[in-house]
Amino acid sequence: MSNTYFVPDYWPNPQFGKISTFTYKAIDNSMPNIVSYFLQSDDKNDLLYVEYNALMQWQDTWYMRYTPGQGIMEWRDDYPKGGLFGTRKKVVMNPGIGWGEWAKIGSFYQNRPKMDPLSCNPPAFQTGTQTVIWESWMPEFTLSNGDKYRDILTIVYQQSWGSKASGARYYLAKGIGPIALQWIAPDPNRPGNFITTARMDAKYTVINGYQKDIQA
């Protein structure tokens, strides 16, 4: 196969009224489960990535949108707390956090997301750096739970805002989305080195529902 891949094909694309759910479990039981929902926004303009902890308490929501020529852009992030007067925190960016459009294995994508202070709650002024490495492609991959997927794009991203940096490795199955992940962060005790967690494998399902039906 070609070593260039159309990135949006590897992210979820649920029909309106459907929710793609991923329940992630660490293969060595070293971390609590994470639950992620992907669904269309009620106005049908965005793909929402909604994350919950093991107790199904809402953690954050990403608003993602595909723009031809730019790729997938994460233009807004919401959090339960941190906004003015006890409201939810909202981070709006222009340009947004880029996730790329075309992946060529062995190369990388990078952009500089910038917070829009007047649209953020509370106002925020930072500019960050998003780097996505197109790591590999696999014809098939079997998770620890026995589920097998075909056509897997693996990416590694690092995102920094000031001195804070974090990232992950995503295993993206074509037509489905992130079936597994590993968190990656700089090692504070060994500059230039990184800490990588155990892999978290997902149980993937599709359920009925809309943005208005869930905490997001």
Contacts in CASP RR format, 6 or more apart in sequence:
PFRMAT RR
TARGET T0000
AUTHOR 0000-0000-0000
METHOD contacts of the structure
MODEL  1
MSNTYFVPDYWPNPQFGKISTFTYKAIDNSMPNIVSYFLQSDDKNDLLYV
EYNALMQWQDTWYMRYTPGQGIMEWRDDYPKGGLFGTRKKVVMNPGIGWG
EWAKIGSFYQNRPKMDPLSCNPPAFQTGTQTVIWESWMPEFTLSNGDKYR
DILTIVYQQSWGSKASGARYYLAKGIGPIALQWIAPDPNRPGNFITTARM
DAKYTVINGYQKDIQA
1 137 0 8 1.000
1 139 0 8 1.000
3 104 0 8 1.000
3 105 0 8 1.000
3 106 0 8 1.000
3 137 0 8 1.000
4 102 0 8 1.000
4 103 0 8 1.000
4 104 0 8 1.000
4 105 0 8 1.000
5 102 0 8 1.000
5 103 0 8 1.000
5 105 0 8 1.000
5 134 0 8 1.000
5 137 0 8 1.000
5 153 0 8 1.000
6 101 0 8 1.000
6 102 0 8 1.000
6 103 0 8 1.000
7 71 0 8 1.000
7 72 0 8 1.000
7 99 0 8 1.000
7 100 0 8 1.000
7 101 0 8 1.000
7 102 0 8 1.000
7 103 0 8 1.000
7 153 0 8 1.000
8 66 0 8 1.000
8 71 0 8 1.000
8 72 0 8 1.000
8 101 0 8 1.000
9 174 0 8 1.000
9 175 0 8 1.000
10 103 0 8 1.000
10 153 0 8 1.000
10 172 0 8 1.000
10 173 0 8 1.000
10 174 0 8 1.000
10 175 0 8 1.000
10 177 0 8 1.000
11 38 0 8 1.000
11 47 0 8 1.000
11 64 0 8 1.000
11 72 0 8 1.000
11 99 0 8 1.000
11 172 0 8 1.000
11 177 0 8 1.000
11 178 0 8 1.000
12 20 0 8 1.000
12 38 0 8 1.000
12 47 0 8 1.000
12 175 0 8 1.000
12 176 0 8 1.000
12 177 0 8 1.000
13 47 0 8 1.000
13 175 0 8 1.000
14 20 0 8 1.000
14 38 0 8 1.000
14 39 0 8 1.000
14 40 0 8 1.000
14 206 0 8 1.000
15 40 0 8 1.000
16 40 0 8 1.000
16 44 0 8 1.000
16 210 0 8 1.000
17 39 0 8 1.000
17 40 0 8 1.000
17 208 0 8 1.000
17 209 0 8 1.000
17 210 0 8 1.000
18 39 0 8 1.000
18 206 0 8 1.000
18 207 0 8 1.000
18 208 0 8 1.000
18 209 0 8 1.000
19 37 0 8 1.000
19 38 0 8 1.000
19 39 0 8 1.000
19 206 0 8 1.000
19 207 0 8 1.000
19 208 0 8 1.000
19 209 0 8 1.000
19 214 0 8 1.000
20 37 0 8 1.000
20 38 0 8 1.000
20 39 0 8 1.000
20 176 0 8 1.000
20 177 0 8 1.000
20 204 0 8 1.000
20 205 0 8 1.000
20 206 0 8 1.000
21 35 0 8 1.000
21 36 0 8 1.000
21 37 0 8 1.000
21 38 0 8 1.000
21 204 0 8 1.000
21 205 0 8 1.000
21 206 0 8 1.000
21 207 0 8 1.000
22 35 0 8 1.000
22 36 0 8 1.000
22 37 0 8 1.000
22 38 0 8 1.000
22 177 0 8 1.000
22 178 0 8 1.000
22 179 0 8 1.000
22 202 0 8 1.000
22 203 0 8 1.000
22 204 0 8 1.000
23 33 0 8 1.000
23 34 0 8 1.000
23 35 0 8 1.000
23 202 0 8 1.000
23 203 0 8 1.000
23 205 0 8 1.000
24 33 0 8 1.000
24 34 0 8 1.000
24 35 0 8 1.000
24 36 0 8 1.000
24 180 0 8 1.000
24 181 0 8 1.000
24 200 0 8 1.000
24 201 0 8 1.000
24 202 0 8 1.000
25 33 0 8 1.000
25 145 0 8 1.000
25 200 0 8 1.000
25 201 0 8 1.000
25 202 0 8 1.000
25 203 0 8 1.000
26 33 0 8 1.000
26 197 0 8 1.000
26 198 0 8 1.000
26 199 0 8 1.000
26 200 0 8 1.000
27 144 0 8 1.000
27 198 0 8 1.000
27 199 0 8 1.000
27 200 0 8 1.000
27 201 0 8 1.000
28 198 0 8 1.000
30 197 0 8 1.000
30 198 0 8 1.000
31 197 0 8 1.000
31 198 0 8 1.000
31 200 0 8 1.000
32 53 0 8 1.000
32 54 0 8 1.000
33 53 0 8 1.000
33 54 0 8 1.000
34 51 0 8 1.000
34 52 0 8 1.000
34 53 0 8 1.000
34 54 0 8 1.000
34 200 0 8 1.000
35 51 0 8 1.000
35 52 0 8 1.000
35 53 0 8 1.000
35 54 0 8 1.000
35 56 0 8 1.000
36 49 0 8 1.000
36 50 0 8 1.000
36 51 0 8 1.000
36 52 0 8 1.000
36 178 0 8 1.000
36 202 0 8 1.000
37 48 0 8 1.000
37 49 0 8 1.000
37 50 0 8 1.000
37 51 0 8 1.000
37 52 0 8 1.000
37 214 0 8 1.000
37 216 0 8 1.000
38 47 0 8 1.000
38 48 0 8 1.000
38 49 0 8 1.000
38 50 0 8 1.000
38 177 0 8 1.000
39 47 0 8 1.000
39 48 0 8 1.000
39 50 0 8 1.000
39 209 0 8 1.000
39 210 0 8 1.000
39 211 0 8 1.000
39 214 0 8 1.000
40 46 0 8 1.000
40 47 0 8 1.000
40 48 0 8 1.000
40 211 0 8 1.000
41 47 0 8 1.000
41 48 0 8 1.000
41 63 0 8 1.000
41 211 0 8 1.000
42 210 0 8 1.000
42 211 0 8 1.000
42 212 0 8 1.000
45 65 0 8 1.000
46 63 0 8 1.000
46 64 0 8 1.000
46 65 0 8 1.000
47 63 0 8 1.000
47 64 0 8 1.000
47 65 0 8 1.000
47 66 0 8 1.000
48 61 0 8 1.000
48 62 0 8 1.000
48 63 0 8 1.000
48 64 0 8 1.000
48 211 0 8 1.000
48 216 0 8 1.000
49 61 0 8 1.000
49 62 0 8 1.000
49 64 0 8 1.000
50 58 0 8 1.000
50 60 0 8 1.000
50 61 0 8 1.000
50 62 0 8 1.000
50 214 0 8 1.000
50 215 0 8 1.000
50 216 0 8 1.000
51 58 0 8 1.000
51 59 0 8 1.000
51 60 0 8 1.000
51 61 0 8 1.000
52 58 0 8 1.000
52 59 0 8 1.000
52 215 0 8 1.000
53 59 0 8 1.000
58 80 0 8 1.000
58 215 0 8 1.000
58 216 0 8 1.000
59 79 0 8 1.000
59 80 0 8 1.000
60 77 0 8 1.000
60 78 0 8 1.000
60 79 0 8 1.000
60 80 0 8 1.000
61 77 0 8 1.000
61 78 0 8 1.000
61 216 0 8 1.000
62 74 0 8 1.000
62 76 0 8 1.000
62 77 0 8 1.000
63 74 0 8 1.000
63 75 0 8 1.000
63 76 0 8 1.000
63 77 0 8 1.000
63 78 0 8 1.000
64 72 0 8 1.000
64 73 0 8 1.000
64 74 0 8 1.000
64 75 0 8 1.000
64 99 0 8 1.000
65 72 0 8 1.000
65 73 0 8 1.000
65 75 0 8 1.000
66 72 0 8 1.000
66 73 0 8 1.000
67 73 0 8 1.000
68 101 0 8 1.000
69 101 0 8 1.000
70 98 0 8 1.000
70 100 0 8 1.000
70 101 0 8 1.000
71 98 0 8 1.000
71 99 0 8 1.000
71 100 0 8 1.000
71 101 0 8 1.000
72 98 0 8 1.000
72 99 0 8 1.000
72 100 0 8 1.000
72 101 0 8 1.000
73 95 0 8 1.000
73 96 0 8 1.000
73 97 0 8 1.000
73 98 0 8 1.000
73 99 0 8 1.000
74 93 0 8 1.000
74 96 0 8 1.000
74 97 0 8 1.000
74 98 0 8 1.000
74 99 0 8 1.000
74 113 0 8 1.000
75 92 0 8 1.000
75 93 0 8 1.000
75 94 0 8 1.000
75 96 0 8 1.000
75 97 0 8 1.000
76 90 0 8 1.000
76 91 0 8 1.000
76 92 0 8 1.000
76 93 0 8 1.000
77 90 0 8 1.000
77 91 0 8 1.000
77 93 0 8 1.000
78 88 0 8 1.000
78 89 0 8 1.000
78 90 0 8 1.000
78 91 0 8 1.000
78 216 0 8 1.000
79 88 0 8 1.000
79 89 0 8 1.000
79 90 0 8 1.000
79 91 0 8 1.000
80 88 0 8 1.000
80 89 0 8 1.000
81 88 0 8 1.000
81 89 0 8 1.000
82 88 0 8 1.000
82 89 0 8 1.000
82 122 0 8 1.000
83 89 0 8 1.000
83 90 0 8 1.000
83 121 0 8 1.000
83 122 0 8 1.000
84 121 0 8 1.000
84 122 0 8 1.000
87 121 0 8 1.000
88 121 0 8 1.000
89 121 0 8 1.000
89 122 0 8 1.000
90 119 0 8 1.000
90 120 0 8 1.000
90 121 0 8 1.000
91 115 0 8 1.000
91 120 0 8 1.000
91 124 0 8 1.000
92 115 0 8 1.000
92 116 0 8 1.000
92 119 0 8 1.000
92 120 0 8 1.000
93 113 0 8 1.000
93 114 0 8 1.000
93 115 0 8 1.000
93 116 0 8 1.000
94 114 0 8 1.000
94 116 0 8 1.000
94 119 0 8 1.000
95 111 0 8 1.000
95 112 0 8 1.000
95 113 0 8 1.000
95 114 0 8 1.000
96 111 0 8 1.000
96 113 0 8 1.000
96 114 0 8 1.000
97 111 0 8 1.000
97 113 0 8 1.000
97 130 0 8 1.000
97 159 0 8 1.000
98 109 0 8 1.000
98 111 0 8 1.000
98 113 0 8 1.000
98 130 0 8 1.000
98 132 0 8 1.000
99 109 0 8 1.000
99 130 0 8 1.000
99 132 0 8 1.000
99 157 0 8 1.000
100 109 0 8 1.000
100 132 0 8 1.000
103 109 0 8 1.000
103 134 0 8 1.000
103 153 0 8 1.000
103 155 0 8 1.000
104 134 0 8 1.000
105 134 0 8 1.000
105 135 0 8 1.000
105 136 0 8 1.000
105 137 0 8 1.000
106 133 0 8 1.000
106 134 0 8 1.000
106 135 0 8 1.000
107 133 0 8 1.000
107 134 0 8 1.000
108 131 0 8 1.000
108 132 0 8 1.000
108 133 0 8 1.000
108 134 0 8 1.000
109 131 0 8 1.000
109 132 0 8 1.000
109 134 0 8 1.000
110 129 0 8 1.000
110 130 0 8 1.000
110 131 0 8 1.000
110 132 0 8 1.000
111 129 0 8 1.000
111 130 0 8 1.000
112 127 0 8 1.000
112 128 0 8 1.000
112 129 0 8 1.000
112 130 0 8 1.000
113 127 0 8 1.000
113 128 0 8 1.000
113 130 0 8 1.000
114 126 0 8 1.000
114 127 0 8 1.000
114 128 0 8 1.000
115 124 0 8 1.000
115 125 0 8 1.000
115 126 0 8 1.000
115 127 0 8 1.000
117 123 0 8 1.000
117 124 0 8 1.000
117 125 0 8 1.000
126 161 0 8 1.000
126 162 0 8 1.000
128 159 0 8 1.000
128 160 0 8 1.000
128 161 0 8 1.000
128 162 0 8 1.000
129 159 0 8 1.000
129 160 0 8 1.000
130 157 0 8 1.000
130 158 0 8 1.000
130 159 0 8 1.000
131 157 0 8 1.000
131 158 0 8 1.000
131 159 0 8 1.000
132 155 0 8 1.000
132 156 0 8 1.000
132 157 0 8 1.000
133 155 0 8 1.000
133 156 0 8 1.000
133 157 0 8 1.000
134 153 0 8 1.000
134 155 0 8 1.000
135 154 0 8 1.000
135 155 0 8 1.000
135 156 0 8 1.000
135 169 0 8 1.000
136 153 0 8 1.000
136 154 0 8 1.000
137 151 0 8 1.000
137 152 0 8 1.000
137 153 0 8 1.000
137 154 0 8 1.000
138 152 0 8 1.000
138 154 0 8 1.000
139 150 0 8 1.000
139 151 0 8 1.000
139 152 0 8 1.000
140 148 0 8 1.000
140 149 0 8 1.000
140 150 0 8 1.000
140 151 0 8 1.000
140 152 0 8 1.000
141 148 0 8 1.000
141 149 0 8 1.000
141 152 0 8 1.000
141 171 0 8 1.000
141 173 0 8 1.000
141 179 0 8 1.000
141 180 0 8 1.000
142 148 0 8 1.000
142 149 0 8 1.000
143 149 0 8 1.000
143 179 0 8 1.000
143 180 0 8 1.000
143 201 0 8 1.000
143 202 0 8 1.000
144 199 0 8 1.000
144 201 0 8 1.000
145 201 0 8 1.000
145 203 0 8 1.000
147 179 0 8 1.000
147 201 0 8 1.000
147 203 0 8 1.000
147 204 0 8 1.000
149 173 0 8 1.000
149 176 0 8 1.000
149 179 0 8 1.000
150 173 0 8 1.000
150 174 0 8 1.000
151 173 0 8 1.000
151 174 0 8 1.000
152 171 0 8 1.000
152 172 0 8 1.000
152 173 0 8 1.000
152 174 0 8 1.000
152 179 0 8 1.000
153 172 0 8 1.000
153 174 0 8 1.000
154 169 0 8 1.000
154 170 0 8 1.000
154 171 0 8 1.000
154 172 0 8 1.000
155 169 0 8 1.000
155 170 0 8 1.000
155 172 0 8 1.000
156 167 0 8 1.000
156 168 0 8 1.000
156 169 0 8 1.000
156 170 0 8 1.000
156 184 0 8 1.000
157 167 0 8 1.000
157 168 0 8 1.000
157 170 0 8 1.000
158 165 0 8 1.000
158 166 0 8 1.000
158 167 0 8 1.000
158 184 0 8 1.000
159 165 0 8 1.000
159 166 0 8 1.000
159 167 0 8 1.000
160 166 0 8 1.000
165 185 0 8 1.000
165 186 0 8 1.000
166 183 0 8 1.000
166 184 0 8 1.000
166 185 0 8 1.000
167 183 0 8 1.000
167 184 0 8 1.000
167 185 0 8 1.000
168 181 0 8 1.000
168 182 0 8 1.000
168 183 0 8 1.000
168 184 0 8 1.000
169 181 0 8 1.000
169 182 0 8 1.000
169 184 0 8 1.000
169 196 0 8 1.000
170 178 0 8 1.000
170 180 0 8 1.000
170 181 0 8 1.000
171 178 0 8 1.000
171 179 0 8 1.000
171 180 0 8 1.000
171 181 0 8 1.000
172 178 0 8 1.000
172 179 0 8 1.000
173 179 0 8 1.000
176 204 0 8 1.000
178 202 0 8 1.000
179 201 0 8 1.000
179 202 0 8 1.000
179 204 0 8 1.000
180 199 0 8 1.000
180 200 0 8 1.000
180 201 0 8 1.000
180 202 0 8 1.000
181 199 0 8 1.000
181 200 0 8 1.000
181 202 0 8 1.000
182 196 0 8 1.000
182 197 0 8 1.000
182 198 0 8 1.000
182 199 0 8 1.000
182 200 0 8 1.000
183 196 0 8 1.000
183 197 0 8 1.000
184 194 0 8 1.000
184 195 0 8 1.000
184 196 0 8 1.000
184 197 0 8 1.000
185 194 0 8 1.000
185 195 0 8 1.000
186 192 0 8 1.000
186 193 0 8 1.000
186 194 0 8 1.000
186 195 0 8 1.000
187 193 0 8 1.000
187 194 0 8 1.000
187 195 0 8 1.000
END
